[in-house]
Amino acid sequence: MVHLNPEWLNIDSVVDNQLCTQCGACVAMCPHDNIAIPRDEHYRFFPRVEDQVPCVERCQSLCVKVCSGVHEDPSLWEREPIAADTYEDFTVGPIQSTWIGYSMDKGIRSRGTSGGVITGLLIYLLEAGHIDGVLLVGANKQKALEHDIYVARTRAEIEDSWGSKYYPMPIGSKFSELLDNGRYAVVLLGCHMRALRLMERRVRKLRTNIILRIGIICGYCSGFKALEDQALEWGIEDLPKNKRIDYREGKWPGNVRIKMPRQEKRTVIYNFLERLPFTSNMRCMICSDLMNETADITAGDAWLKELTKRKDEGWSVIAVRNPAVVPLIEAARRDGALYLEEADTETFVRSQEKPSRYKNDALLTRLQFVRNVMGQAIPNHNLGRFKDGFKTTFWNRLGNRLFLINLCIFFKRDRLRRFLYRRFPRRILSWYVRSIFLMIAFDGRGSFLIQWLFRKDPAMNCDA
């Protein structure tokens, strides 16, 4: 057997080179059922090959060929080079049409992260007979720090999965469950979606069985470490006994909530996000796929002033990439499941303006820092394709580098990180984190120092 990449024989090489996105697709793709995916002490789901013999003697390295951690660039972008006149297309991916709206079910909208469009659409498609099930992540009612991955086949199962989950989850390990004769939808992050698309190239039945691929906009991913830190700060020591963990509970933009048998604690999501520079997963920080470019539709928060100033239950933005799925969305609107207003690509871009400056504008800065300063591998981006570079300022580059340095120092050092939160005044830590995010989001207009000192912009999202 001659391997295309002998040094990348199996998924162990990906993990060793710190490129694993924890998507889990390698588990489903392995023809020898030879990959386990345990969770380590840092709440990360890294796959592990159990027996090297099948990999050496009779394998085609399929686990690496469908790996979203390695294959990030080619499946997203085909035109070369990426220059000024094509840069915006690279940033958001191909878009056929855009809508903003929400679920017409008041209960779904009030519980949903941002208007409940995904939950409302899935329930409509299931009850109208368009799909037989949907692969998603839901709450584990026995072990709150181990959320379940399953194919939901009832309204109750779909509703029970509401809300954001700010941690990596190996949902790709369940892709093989979509190979029967059913019709399915999937709800995936960008890394999951890329792995699915790579797997579909080799497994035809996946292409025909999955009729709708819903991509979630993904910026930062804190994992369970931030949640554990928050719980300890609240005096909750026996976190596994909690009844439910929510990241976007209550009125939009939502609260992080830990519900225990005899107490309930919550804080607005913005306060929780201050932990990101200390607890995010490093591989997530060099991912370019904010907008989930390979999905059929991309959905997320509509961080737009004209919407959020209404102070209602939240709005979603939907960008359609595959025209074949438009009839499904139009049917949901026609039959009263969704309220949708037509928008344009500019609205979609504007709804994610500040996250996009981080994920795309500063991508080259982060990739070069990780490769040249930290000495780590990077995904297979051809950096020479970025002919005109990226639209970054000194402050953008500084903020991104500070973010990465923080992760290097604090992510694996739980005692040091918690000591920092105990000993330093919270207002100083909040000021420091806000400064990093303001640097990352600075658009180059005016003076950064004046904005930093005198303006009160929300630093981690758009000006909503």
N, C-alpha and C positions, 0 to 999 in steps of 0.2 A: 504494500500500500504506500503510495507516494502522497504525502500531505502537501497542500498548497502552502501552509505555514507550519513547518515542523516545530518551530519554537512556540507555537500556540496550539499545541496538540489538543487540549481540552480546556474547559472553563477554569480549571485551577490556575492557568497562566493569566487569565483575565483578572481573577481575584488577587493574585500575587502582584500584579502590576497596578492595582488600585483603580481599575476601570469598571468594575462591576456596578451596575445600576440597581441591583437587587430586584430585577423585574421577574425572575423565575422562569423565563421562557426556555432556558436550557434544560430544565427538568422535564418539561413536556416534549421537547424535541429529541431527547436522548433515546436512541433505538434499543438501548440495553438496560433501561431503567436503572441507571448507574450513578445518578446524581441525587444527593440529599441536599436539603436547604435548611439547616438549623439556624437558630438565632443566637448571636453571640452576646457577650456581656454588655455591649453598647447598643443593644436592640437592633442590630443589623442582620439582615437575612442573606448571608453569603453562601452560595452553593459550594458543594464539595464532592469531588469524584471519589467514589467508594472503592473502586478497583481499577487500577491503571491498565491491566492486561487487555480488556476489550478495546480500550482507546488505542493501544499500540498495534494490536493484531488485526482488528477488523472494524475500524471506525473511519468515518469521513470528516471528522471534526465538525459535525453538524451543530453542536452546542455553540461553537465559536462563530459559525456562519450565520446564526440567527441572533447573535449577541448585540443588543442595542448599546452596550457600553463601548464596544469596539467600532461598530458601524453606525456612526452618527451622521456623517456628512453626505455620502453619495445618494442615499435614499431621499434626501430632502431637497437637493439642489442640483440641477443638471446644466444650467447655463454657466459658461465661464467667460471671462473672470467675473467675480462679484465686484462691480464698480458702482460709481455714484448713481448712474441712471437705472440700475437694477437693485439698488440696496434695499429699498422699501419692500420690494417683492420678497427678497431674502428674509427680511425681518418677520413678515407675517405669513408667508407661504401663499399658494394660489387660493383665491376666493371667488366664488361664483355670485354669492349674494349674502347680505347681512341683515339680521333682525335684532331688535331689542324688545324685551317683553318679560312675561312672568306666567306662572301657572294660574289658571282661573279658579282652581280649588284653593280656597282661603287657608285651609289647614296646611296644605302642601307649601304654599307660598310663605306662610309665617315660619315654618320650620326649615325651609330650604336655605342654603347658603346665600343665594343671590337670586331670589325670585322663584326658585323651585322649578325652573324650566326642564331640567334633566329628569327629575322625578316625575313631573307631570306628563312629559312626553312618553316616558317608558311605560307608565301605567296606562296611558291611552293606547299605545301600540299593543300592549298585552291584552287589554280588554276588547280591543277591536279585532283581534285575531291576526295582526300583522307579524307578531313574534310569539315564540313559545317560551322564551325565557331570556334573561339578561345576566351576563357575567359581571359581578360587581363586588365591592368590599362592604361588609356590614358589621355591625357591632357584635362582639362575642359577649353574651350575657353571663357566662360563667367566669371568663378571664378577660377583664376589661383591657388589659395590655396586650391582648392577642386577638385582634379583630379578625373576623371570619371572611374567607373568600368563598363565594358560592354562586351557583346559577339560580337566580331567583325566578320562581315560576308562578308566584301569586302576588296580588296587590300588596298584601301585608308584608311580604318579604322585601318588596321594593321600597315600600314606605319606611321600613325599619332601617334602611341603609342611608337615610337622609344625612346631609351635612358633610362638611369637609373632613378629610383625614390628613393631617400634616405629618406623614411619615412614609418611608418606603414600604411597599408591600408586594410580595412575589406573586401577584395575580396571574402572571404568565404561566405559572406552574399548572394552572387549570385550563389552559388552552385546549388540551386534548379532550376535555369534556364536551367540547363543541363539535365533535366529529360524528355525532349520530345523525339522524334524519330531520332534526329540528331546524327552526329558523331563529336566529339569535341576534341580540344587540350586545355590545360590550361598552363599558365605561372605563376608560384607561387614561393614564398619564402619558406624556410624550414618549418616555422610554419604553413603556409597555407597548404603545402603539407601533413604534418602530420595530420592535421584536416581532409583533404579530404580523406586520407587513412582510418582514423577512421570512417568517415561517410560512406565510401564505404562498410564497413563491415556490415552496417545495411540497406543500400539502394542499392540493387543489380543493379538497372538500371544505377546508376552512374558508376559502374564497367564496364558495357558494352558500354555505350555511350561515355565515355572518352577513346580515343584510343592512346593519347600521353600526358604524364605529363612531362612538361619541368620545371626543377628546377633551380633556379638562385642561384649561390653562394652568400652568405650573410655574411658579416663581421660585420660592425658597422651600426647603423641606427640613423641618426641625427634628422630626423623629420623636421618640418617646423620652429622650433625655431631657428636653425642655419641660415636658409635662411632669416628669419626676421631680425636677428641680422646683417647679411651681408648687407641687404638692408638699414637698418638705418645707417650703417657705410658709405654707398655710398650716403647718403642723400636722399634716396627714402623713403618717408614717407607714400605715398598712394599706398602701395604694391598691394592691390586688383585690381587696375586699370591696372596692367601690362598686356601685350599681351601674353607673354609666359615665362615660367621658364624652364631652362634646366640645368641639372647637369653634363652632359658630352658632351657639344657642341663643335664642331670643331675638329681639328686634335688630334688624340689619344695622351695623355690620356684624353684630353678634358678640357673644362672650365665650371665653373658655370656661367650661363648667365641669367640676368634679362632684358627682353626687354619691354621697356615702349613706349608709343605713341611717345614721343619726345626724348628719350635717350635710350642708351643700355649700360649696364655695364657687365663686365666679369672678372673672375679671374681663374687662373689655379686650377684644382680640388685639388691639394695638399695644396694650401693655405686655401681653404675652409675646408678641413678635419682637420685643426688645431682646429676647434671648437668642435670636437667630445667629448673630455673629459668633456665638459660643457653642452652639449645639447642632448646627446644620451638618448634613453629610457632605463630605468633600467632593465626591463624584458629582453630586447635584450642582455644585458651584462651577463646574466647567461644562455644563450642558447648555446647548444653544436653543433648545426646543421649548421656548416659552409658550408658543402659540399652537403646539401640537399639530404640526404641519402635515402629517400623513393621515390624519383622521378624515372621516366623511364630513363631520361637522365638528367645530370647536366651540365650546361654551365656557362661560365664566362670568365673574362679576362685571357689571357695567359701572366702572368707577368714573362716572360722568357727573359734573356739577348739576347739569340741568335735570338729572334724575334724582340724585341723592338729596338735593335741597328740598324735595317733597317730603322727606322724612317718613316714607311709607315702609312697606315690607320688603323692599329690595327689588332690583331688576337684574336680568341676565342679558348678556350679549351672545348672539349665535352667528358664527360665520360658516357658511356652507361651502365646502370644497368639492364635493362630488355631486353633480347635478342629478344623479340618479335617485338621491334620497329626498329631493325637494318635495315630491308628492306626499311623502310621509309627514313632513312638517306642515305642509299646507292642509292636509286632512285634519291634523290635530288642531289647527287654527280654525278651520271651517266648522268642525264639530264642537267647538267651544272648550277644548281642553287647554289651549294656550291663548294668551293675548299677545299678539306680535305686531310691532310697527316696523316697516321697512326702514333700513338705514343704509349706510354706505361703508366702503372700506376705511375711509378716513375716520369714521366714528369708531369702528372696531379698533383701529390703531390707537386712537386717542383714549379709549377706555383702558388701555394697558400701557400708557405712555411711559411712566416711570419704571415699571418692571422691565419694559423693553430696553430702556437705556442700560439696565444692568445685564440682562440676559444676552442681548445682541450687540449693542454698541461697544461694550467693554469685553466682549468674548476674546478678542485677540490679546488684550492685556492679560486676562486670566490664564489663557492657554500658555502664553510665553512665560509667565511667572511660574506656573506649575512645572513646566518643562525645564526652564533654564535656571531657576532659583531653587525650587524644591527638588528638582531632579526626578520627577515622576513622569510616567507615561501619560500621553494624552490620546483622545480618540482620533480616528483617522481623518482628521481635517487636513487638507492640503493648504497650509497657511499662505503659500504663494498665490493662491487664487484670489485673495483679498487685495486686489490691485491697488485700490485707493485707500486701503486701511479702513478704520472705523471712525465714526464721528465722536471722538472723545476729547475731553479737556484734561488738563493737569489734575483737576479735582476728581474727575471720574476715575482716572487711573489710580490715584492715591487711595480713594475710598475702596476700590476693589482689592487692592493689595492689602490694605489694613484688614479687610474682611477675611481674606485667606490666612493672614498671619495669626489672627485671633483663633481661627479654627485649628491651626497647627498647634497652638499653645494649649488651648483649653478643651478641645473635644474629648480626648481620652483621659484627661486629668480631672475627674469628677470632684475630688476633694479641693483642688485648687480653684475650680470654677465656683463651687459652692462657698468657699472661703471668701472669694471676691464679692459675692452677693451678700454675705453676712457682714463684712467689714467695711465695705465702701457704701457711702450714702446712695440711696436709690436715685436721687436726682442727678448725681454725678454720672452714674452708669447710664441713665436715660439720656443725658446730654451727650455722652460719648457715642452711644449707639445712634442717636438721632443725627449726629454729625457725620457718621460714616454713611448713613443712608442719604443724607442731603448731598454729600459728595457724589455718590453713585448716581443720583437722580438729577444733578445739576445740568441744565440744558444749554449752558454757555451764554445765556442772555443776561446782561448786567454783571454786577459784581457778586461773586460767591460770598465774600466776607460780609457784605451788607445783608444779603439774604439770610445768611447763617445767624447773624447777630440780631436782626430786627424782624424777620418774617416768621410766621408760625405755620408754614406749610406742613401738611401731613407728609412725612418723609418717605413712607414705605409703599405708597400707592400713588394714584393720580391725585389731582387736587380736589377730590370729592369729599 
